Every structure is written in structure tokens, then in C-alpha cells.
């Protein structure tokens, strides 16, 4: 082999074994354009295990909703005002108070059971009705408009029923709940392996105060179908200082997260969440005051939630 060919061979071998160049850091942003419609399907399962003295109380609740988000306005900073409407809603619950089912497409309604009487009017009101969200380019839901006003009479009639249905009773609490459809991105350029944290401290009217931190990790470049994505890991650490007035009882104490994992698939070109899955567990010991008595309640909770971007509204 000639000297020239030897050098070519060495250069080729070096190129094959050299590590790939690190990805250039990028600034990830949610991208909104006036008139755009985003359609998301959100599904969640909650399992609650409680123990009072020697009595065990288990409740399982599943919810599914298809949300339409239409961009009404976009400001110079890239923040958007979105019109939110739930076009389809399902809920099932089974526990000590019995079974409950709601399907917005069905004509059958449970309004006679204890749960149905409290929950059905809330689910009916919030299916097909519209309110607005303000979302920044980083993905933070900073404001909700019109939600609390829409259900004010229902909250007055049965504040606990609104919580049972899975909703907060004011606009600030609604903003906290709506955040699950988005991911809060770093303001700085990030590359695989980078992390950032988002603290939160929110008063949840009628329930208590939740405080904690969301930790995100840019895990890798990925794909969902034919769509190129950024895979972002999420860990949520929180504590809820509960102050809840339920029918015939007052509940107080602290419930804290014990485990949390999450994965978000984000399309950096389109600037939107493609899918996400989050699981968490929490536990705590609560004080219950009822019927002139005070006793302790052990509480354990499991929660799984998925969000999926749909191509269009389902039939």
C-alpha cells in the first residue's frame, strides 16, 4: 500500500471511531398562530386507598376528555390566548359511595345517586362550554379567564361536588390543572442531558395549598411516528397542605409525593406537545373532624395521566 493510501486508510478509520459531534443547543418554544386549532385527548386514572381505624376505603376514578384549543390572539412575545372547549367527556368512579358513570354522548344521566347529584351538573356545564387560557411561549399557563364565572352557581350549591368532578373552583386553580396539557420549557438553549427546574406555589380554593418543583431533563432527540421530537423527562416533587370541607366533615393535613416519573414528546419544529405520560404516587396522614369526633386517616394515592395530540376532532 502506498504512503498516500495508508494515510487515507488511517483517516477513514479515525472518522469511523470518532464520537459523533454533540448536538447544538436549541431554544425550545411553543409556537402559536392565530386561528390554529390543537386537539388533545387527555386520560387519567386515580386510585385512592384510605384507612380509618381498621376500615379500608378504596376508590378508583377514570376520566377522559377531548379538548379543542383554538388560538384567538398571539402577542409580540409569542404568548397566546387560547379558547378551550371540551368536546367529549367520560368519567367513571367506583368506591364506598357506589358506582358513577358519565358519558357526554349518552342521553342517560345519573342525577339520583349522591355522587351523581353533585357531579353530573358540573360535567354537563363544562362539556361544550368555552373559556380562555393564556399560555406563554415557554408553555406556562399564566392565566385562565371565564372558568370560575361559568361554574360560580355550581360552586355555591356544592363546592365539594366540583372537586369530586375533578375540577378546581376558581381561575387560579384551573390554570394549575390546565398546565398538564403543556410542558414548561427552559428560557435558555438546551441540549441532550441539560436540566431545568420550575417551582410552583398555588392556592387551590376549597382544597388547600400545593407547593413543589417540576424538574425537566432534555433526554434525547426522538421520533413519534414520522414526527421528529425532543424527549423530555419530568419529575414532580410536591406537598399539599390540605384544608378541605367535605359534607359533614373537615379534613386537614399534608399529602406529599413519594414517587413521580414523566415523559413528554415535544415537536420542536411545530412547537407543540405531541404526547405525554405521567405517573405519581403520594401519601400522608390526615385529620378528620366529623360528628363531634376527631380521628386520623391514612391516605395513599396513585395517579396516571396521558395526553395525546390528535390530527382532528373525533367523530
C-alpha positions in Angstrom: 0.0 0.0 0.0 1.3 3.4 -0.9 2.0 6.0 1.8 -0.9 8.1 0.4 -3.2 5.1 0.7 -2.0 4.4 4.2 -2.9 8.0 5.3 -6.3 7.7 3.6 -7.0 4.4 5.4 -5.9 5.9 8.8 -8.2 9.0 8.3 -11.1 6.8 7.3 -10.6 4.6 10.4 -10.4 7.6 12.6 -13.6 9.1 11.2 -15.4 5.8 11.9 -14.4 5.5 15.5 -14.6 9.3 16.4 -17.5 10.2 18.6 -20.4 11.9 16.9 -20.5 15.7 17.3 -22.6 16.8 20.2 -26.0 18.3 19.2 -26.1 22.1 19.1 -28.1 23.6 22.0 -31.5 24.9 20.9 -34.1 27.2 22.4 -37.4 25.2 22.6 -40.6 27.2 22.3 -44.3 26.6 21.9 -45.4 28.2 18.7 -48.9 29.6 18.1 -50.6 31.2 15.1 -54.0 32.9 15.2 -56.7 30.5 14.1 -54.7 27.3 14.7 -56.6 24.5 16.4 -54.9 22.0 18.7 -56.9 18.9 19.7 -55.8 16.9 22.6 -57.1 13.7 24.2 -56.4 13.5 27.9 -56.9 10.3 30.0 -56.3 9.8 33.7 -56.7 7.2 36.3 -56.7 7.9 40.1 -56.6 5.2 42.7 -57.1 6.3 46.3 -56.5 4.0 49.3 -57.6 5.2 52.7 -57.7 3.6 56.1 -59.7 4.8 59.1 -59.2 2.6 62.2 -59.4 -0.9 60.7 -61.7 0.1 57.9 -60.2 0.3 54.3 -61.8 2.6 51.7 -60.7 2.2 48.1 -61.8 4.4 45.2 -60.9 4.2 41.5 -61.8 7.1 39.2 -61.1 7.3 35.4 -61.6 10.4 33.3 -61.2 11.1 29.6 -61.7 14.4 27.8 -61.1 15.6 24.2 -60.2 19.3 24.3 -60.2 21.8 21.4 -57.8 24.7 21.8 -58.2 27.5 19.2 -55.7 30.3 19.1 -57.5 33.7 19.4 -54.6 36.0 19.8 -50.8 36.0 19.8 -48.7 38.9 21.2 -45.2 40.1 20.3 -43.6 37.8 22.9 -45.2 34.7 21.5 -47.8 34.3 24.3 -51.2 33.1 23.1 -54.8 33.4 24.2 -56.5 30.1 23.6 -60.2 29.3 23.5 -60.6 26.0 25.3 -63.6 23.7 24.8 -64.2 20.1 26.0 -66.0 18.4 23.1 -66.2 14.9 24.6 -66.1 13.8 28.3 -66.1 10.5 30.1 -65.9 9.7 33.8 -66.3 6.5 35.8 -65.9 6.1 39.6 -66.3 3.2 41.9 -65.8 3.4 45.7 -67.5 3.3 49.1 -70.4 5.5 47.8 -71.1 3.2 44.9 -70.6 3.5 41.1 -70.9 6.5 38.9 -70.7 6.9 35.1 -70.9 9.9 32.8 -70.7 10.0 29.0 -71.3 13.3 27.3 -72.5 11.5 24.2 -75.1 9.4 26.1 -78.6 10.6 26.9 -78.6 8.8 30.2 -77.7 10.8 33.3 -77.1 9.8 36.9 -78.7 12.6 38.9 -80.3 10.5 41.7 -77.2 9.0 43.5 -75.2 11.0 46.0 -72.3 11.3 43.6 -74.4 11.9 40.5 -76.4 14.7 42.1 -73.2 16.5 42.9 -71.0 15.7 39.9 -73.3 15.4 36.9 -74.3 19.1 36.7 -70.6 20.1 36.8 -69.6 17.7 34.0 -72.6 18.8 31.8 -71.7 22.5 32.3 -68.1 22.0 31.4 -68.7 20.0 28.3 -69.2 22.2 25.2 -68.7 25.4 27.1 -65.7 27.8 26.4 -63.2 29.7 28.4 -59.8 31.1 27.7 -56.2 30.2 28.6 -53.2 32.5 28.3 -50.1 30.4 27.6 -46.5 31.8 27.2 -44.1 30.7 24.5 -42.3 28.7 27.2 -45.5 26.8 27.9 -46.6 28.3 31.2 -50.3 28.7 31.7 -50.3 32.1 33.4 -54.0 32.9 33.3 -57.5 31.4 32.9 -60.4 33.6 32.0 -64.1 32.8 32.4 -63.8 29.4 34.0 -64.8 30.4 37.6 -67.6 32.6 36.3 -69.0 29.7 34.3 -69.5 27.4 37.3 -70.0 30.0 40.1 -73.5 28.9 40.9 -72.5 25.2 41.0 -69.6 26.0 43.4 -72.1 27.9 45.6 -74.5 25.0 45.6 -71.9 22.2 46.0 -68.2 23.1 46.3 -67.3 19.6 47.1 -69.2 18.3 44.0 -66.9 20.4 41.8 -63.8 18.8 43.5 -65.4 15.3 43.1 -65.8 16.0 39.4 -62.1 16.7 39.1 -62.0 20.5 38.9 -60.8 23.4 40.9 -63.4 26.1 41.6 -61.5 29.3 40.6 -59.5 30.6 37.7 -56.1 30.2 39.5 -56.8 26.5 40.3 -58.0 26.0 36.7 -54.7 27.4 35.4 -52.8 24.8 37.6 -54.9 22.0 36.1 -54.6 23.1 32.5 -50.8 23.1 32.8 -50.8 19.3 32.3 -51.5 19.8 28.6 -48.2 21.7 28.2 -44.6 21.4 29.1 -42.7 24.4 30.7 -39.6 24.8 28.6 -36.3 26.4 29.6 -35.7 30.0 28.6 -32.1 29.1 27.7 -30.8 27.0 24.8 -30.6 23.3 25.8 -29.1 20.1 24.5 -29.4 16.4 25.5 -28.5 16.0 29.2 -29.5 19.5 30.2 -31.9 20.0 33.1 -34.1 22.9 34.3 -36.5 23.4 37.2 -39.8 25.2 37.6 -41.1 25.9 41.1 -44.8 26.3 41.9 -46.8 27.5 44.8 -50.6 27.6 44.2 -53.6 28.1 46.4 -56.2 25.6 45.4 -59.5 27.1 46.6 -61.5 24.7 48.7 -58.7 22.1 48.8 -55.6 23.7 50.2 -52.2 24.8 49.1 -49.8 22.9 46.8 -46.1 23.7 46.6 -43.3 22.0 44.8 -40.9 21.7 41.9 -41.0 20.3 38.4 -37.6 19.1 37.2 -37.2 18.6 33.5 -34.4 16.8 31.5 -33.8 17.0 27.8 -33.2 13.3 27.5 -32.7 12.8 23.7 -33.8 13.5 20.2 -36.6 11.1 19.3 -39.5 10.3 17.0 -43.2 9.7 17.3 -44.3 8.1 14.1 -42.8 10.2 11.3 -42.6 13.2 13.5 -39.2 14.2 14.9 -39.4 15.1 18.6 -37.4 16.0 21.7 -38.0 13.6 24.5 -38.2 15.4 27.9 -38.2 13.7 31.2 -40.3 15.1 34.1 -40.2 14.6 37.8 -42.6 16.4 40.1 -41.9 16.8 43.9 -44.7 18.4 45.9 -46.6 18.7 49.1 -50.3 19.6 49.5 -51.4 21.3 52.7 -55.0 20.2 52.7 -57.8 22.1 54.2 -61.0 20.5 52.9 -64.6 21.0 54.0 -66.5 17.9 52.8 -70.2 17.1 53.5 -70.3 16.5 57.3 -66.6 16.6 57.8 -63.5 18.7 57.8 -60.2 17.2 56.6 -56.7 18.7 57.2 -53.1 17.6 57.0 -50.3 17.1 54.5 -50.1 14.8 51.5 -46.7 14.6 49.8 -45.4 12.9 46.6 -43.5 9.7 47.1 -42.6 8.9 43.5 -43.0 10.6 40.2 -42.0 9.9 36.6 -43.0 11.5 33.3 -42.1 11.7 29.6 -43.1 14.4 27.2 -42.6 14.2 23.5 -42.3 17.7 22.1 -42.2 18.7 18.4 -39.5 21.5 18.2 -40.5 22.5 14.6 -44.2 22.7 15.1 -43.7 23.9 18.7 -46.2 21.7 20.5 -46.6 18.7 22.7 -47.2 15.5 20.7 -47.8 13.2 23.7 -47.0 12.9 27.4 -47.4 10.3 30.1 -47.0 11.0 33.8 -47.3 8.7 36.9 -47.1 9.6 40.5 -47.8 8.4 44.0 -48.4 10.3 47.2 -49.3 9.6 50.8 -50.0 11.3 54.1 -51.8 11.2 57.4 -54.9 13.4 57.6 -57.0 14.6 60.5 -60.8 14.2 60.1 -63.3 16.1 62.2 -66.8 14.7 61.9 -69.8 14.2 64.2 -68.1 15.8 67.1 -65.2 13.3 66.8 -61.6 13.7 65.6 -59.7 10.8 64.1 -56.8 10.0 61.8 -57.0 8.8 58.2 -54.1 7.2 56.3 -54.2 8.3 52.7 -52.3 6.8 49.6 -52.9 8.0 46.1 -51.8 6.7 42.6 -52.2 8.9 39.6 -51.6 8.2 35.9 -52.2 10.8 33.1 -51.7 10.7 29.4 -52.0 13.5 26.8 -52.1 12.8 23.0 -52.2 15.3 20.2 -54.9 14.3 17.6 -55.0 15.2 13.9 -58.6 16.3 14.1 -61.7 16.2 16.3 -63.0 12.7 16.6 -66.4 11.8 15.1 
